[in-house]
Amino acid sequence: RALHVVFRARRGGMHRHAKAIRTLLVGLAARHELRVYEFSNNDNHFHLLVRGKTRRGLQNFFRVFAGQVAQLVTGARKGPA
C-alpha cells in the first residue's frame, strides 16, 4: 500500500530549493527502490505519497532524504565545524 508522509520544518524556505529537492527525491527513490506517486513542496512541509518494495528501503529513504534536505536548506555540512 502507498503511504502518505509529511516532512515538516519549523521554518519555511524550502521553495528556494525546490529543484534540488526534487532531484534528490528522484535519485534516492531509485536507489532505495521506492515509487513516488505524488510530491508536494509547501514551503515549510512536504507531502509524499510513496510505496516501497521493502520496509528497510522505506526506512533508509526517509532517514537519508530528511538528512540531506536539512543539509541543503540550512547549508550545514558534515564534519568538524
N, C-alpha and C positions, 0 to 999 in steps of 0.2 A: 504494500500500500504506500501511497505517497504521503509524505509528511509536510505539514505547514509549519515552518520555523521562522521565528522573528529574532533578529540580532538587533539589539538596542544599544545606543550610545548615550552617554549623559549630555553630550553636546552635539550640535549639528556640524555641517561642513562636509558631509560625505558626497554631496553633489559635485563638489570641485574635483573629486577623484573618480567620478562615475565610470569613465572609460577604462581606467586602470583596474578598478574593482571588477568590472565585467570581464576583462581579460583574465584576471586572476581566477575568477569563478569558473570560467570555461576550462582553463588549464587544470585546476585542481579537481574539477568534476571528472575530467577524463582520467586523471591519474588514479583517483580513488573509486573509479567505476560507478559514478553517480549519474543519474539522469535529472537534469534541471528542467522542470515543466514551466515554471514561472519564476520571475525575479523582478522585484520592485525596489528601487532605491528611493526612500522617502526622507532624505537629508539626515535625520537622526536615527533612522532604523531601516532595516531591510526586511522584506518578506521573501521567503523562498518556498517553493513547492518542489520537493525533491524526492527521489526514490533511489535507494542504494541497493547494490547486489548483496552486500553483507553488512552486518551490524558494525564490524570492525572498520570497514570502509567509510561508513557514515561518521563514526566517532572520530576517525583520523581526519576526515574532511572538515568537520566542524572545528576541531582543535586548530588545524593549520590555517583555515580560512579566517577564523576570528583573530588569530595572532597576526597574520600578515596584513589584514585590513587595519588593525590597530597600529601597526608599524607604519603603514602607508599614510594614514590620516594624521598621526601625531609626529611623524618624522623620526621616530625612535629607531635606534639601531642596536643590534646585538653586540655584546662585548663590553669591555670596561668603559666607563664614562669619561 
